[in-house]
Amino acid sequence: MGRRALDGLSILTKTLDARSDYSGVVVALGTNDLLSRREKAYPAWIIEQMMLRAKGKPVLWVEVQYGGVHPDYVGRARRFNSALADAAKKYPNLSIAPWFAAYPSKTRSWERDGIHPTVSGYRTRAKFLAKEISTFATFVAFRSIR
């Protein structure tokens, strides 16, 4: 089931309020928001809320991407990713995994809905995420020993 960033906000709040033994947070949410949230201010608002809940811990947020079937959703993806870039200027603990640039919307590795990658697209995403999370984990480990 695809979650929206708003769903992640409540999960993050419950999880982080219950524990303090985490070193960082990885967020791969926002794509499903393209379908349901048209408000221009929404991306900046939800990112701000998630960053506040992270309590200064390092956050890796994966950019959203869309398969290009619906032009309005491509614009929403760009707006979401732009809000991420703006948030990274405000929050030095926010790193962005550049999925939008790594996985072009015009590729054939999308299902017809343009939201879900094909099996080959998911393989590409898994490789991308493994590399990005590994780099992030190294950064978090280095930061914690300084």
Steps between C-alpha positions, in 0.01 A plus 500: 500500500639837407521746782482874476746723684219591739474131598874498556469802726282314746721188484813710554342685792393178676829322436731781601297594806530140619876464453822695485747238376491597134781668313313623195179486301444393139185636334382368163157663495328763293419328171151394608440857616519605134163332447317644798658833596465787256573783743815686402599549865462132592850373409679765706258448789532120517879514464517756781283281723716192433820693568363632829410144604854379418627710791825600331605145408635449147228445241539354152196581286462333161375738231167417342470399137207437271477322168379795297154369413323799652682833443352655815657226714843565350462865605393390848807274522724791405327721759547233768867457412550877491351522850748229607789705360376809682466301824858371465618863511311548827582162657868398482397153620294440182663309214320435173527183292468627140253241367338750260824543307602135531181357356362703209123528468517412129647153558297191409545363850167636626165328527216665306392704803835681500525465878636148533822384339506169314693205646811623324430851631477368856835325452651830388344674801630233740857541367468878520367486858765252614774735384335814642419340837852357528649846438255653749580235764872572460431873548284431809765270651776755438288777648430299815869433575610864461 
